[in-house]
Amino acid sequence: MISLPYPALDLIPHQAPMVFVDQITAFDAQSIETSLKIRPDLLFCEQVGLPTWVSIEIMAQTISCYAGLQGAKQQQAPKIGFLLGSRKLQLPCAYFALGETLQIRAEQQFVHEGLGQFQCEIFYRQHVLSAVLSVYEPSDAERAKL
């Protein structure tokens, strides 16, 4: 089993500069919590901070960490997954300020034959940014290429 906090990059099939999760801070069978420190070297970061529209990718990468943990239990390498869409996206502010640390939570609502839906939240200062994300993890990533 892994000890927390655990580096997210070990469990997701991403490389810099497209990495928006630093570490896994908690997880169980249905949910995961991660964190991200807002830094100038993050892709899309501006002088005022990271635009909150990047929240979709932050949430998706948190789900990818969850899938990576599930695969690691079966000694599988991280797999490619696809974001199919989002619902009920709530972005109460425009930017995440430099130097702040986000806490991200994703809870599995259902998974069936590679299709999944997760309730996601990002906790930032007094704000909660939320969305429901639909994702797909094909059993064979090669056949899924377009």
N, C-alpha and C positions, 0 to 999 in steps of 0.2 A: 504494500500500500504506500501511497505517497505521503510525505509530510508537508504540512502547510506552513507558510505560503509556498506555492509551487510555481515555477516559471511557466507561463502559458505557452510560450513558443515551442516547448517540448511536446505539446499535445495538439497543435494546430498546423495545418499545411500552408503556412504563410511565411513570407520573408519581408524584411525591411525593404522599402519604407511602408509597406501595407500591413503594419501590425498595430492594432489598437487595444490590446489587452496586455498588461504587464504580468499579472500573477493571479493564480487561483487562490482564493482566501477561505472558501468553504464549499462543500458539496455533499449531496446525499443522493439517494436513488432517483429523486424527482427534480432536483434543482441544483444550481451552481451559483456561486458568487465569485466575482473577479474584481480587480481594481486596475485603474489606469491613471498614471500621473500625467497631467497636461504639461507638455514640454515643447519648446520651439522646434525640435527636430521631427515632430510628428507630421506626417503627410497632411496637407491642407491647412496646417496651422498658420494663423495670421498674427500680426503684431498684437491684436487685442485678445487672441486666444484661439481655441479650436471651435469652428462653427458647430452648432448643435445638430445640424443636418447630418453630421458624421455619426450621430447616435445609432442610426440603423446598422452601420457596419460594426460599431462597438458591440451592439446587442448580438449581431450575427456571429461575431468572433467569440463571444461568450458562449453561445450555443455550440460553436465548433469545439470549444474547450470541453463542454459537457460530452459531446460525441467522442472526443478524443479519450476522455476518461473511460467511457463505456467500452471503447475499442481496446484500451490498454488492459482492461480486465480479462480480455480474451487474447492477449499478446498480439494485437493487430496494430499496425502503423496508422497514424492519422490519415483519414480519407478526405477527399474533396466532397464538399456539400454545396448545395445551391440555395440561395435565398429566393423564394418564390414570390413573396410579397409581404406587405404589412397592413395592419388595420389599427385604427384607433391611435394613431401616432399623436402624442402630446409633447410639444416642444415649448415650454413656458418662457424660455430665454433664448437669446440668439447665439451666445458664446459660452464656452467653458474657459474660465480665466487661467492664464499661465500659473503654474505652481500648485494648482488645486489637484486633489486626488479624487477621482470618481469611484463610487462603489456601484457595481453592476450586478443585477440578479436576473436569472432566467429560470423559469419554472415550466417544466414539461406539462402541457395540457393533454396531449395525446401523441402517440407515434404508431404508425401502421405501415408496414412494407416500405420503409424508407421515408414516408411522408410524416412530417411532424409539425406541431404547433406549440409555441412557447409564449407565455406571458413574460414580458421583459420590463425591467425598470432600471433607471440610472438615478442614483441619489447624488445630488449636487447642491451644496449649500442648503437652502430651504426648499429647493425644487425637487420634484420627482418627474422625470421624463419617462414616458411609458409607451409601449406598443405591443401588439400581438404579432409575432412573426411566424410565417409559414415557411418551412424549409423542406429540402429533399436531399437525401443521401442515397445515391444509387448503389446497388450491390456491386456493380462493376463500372467503375469510373470511365474505363476505356470506351464502353458502349454508349456512355452518356455524352461523349464529346459531340459537338455539333459540326 
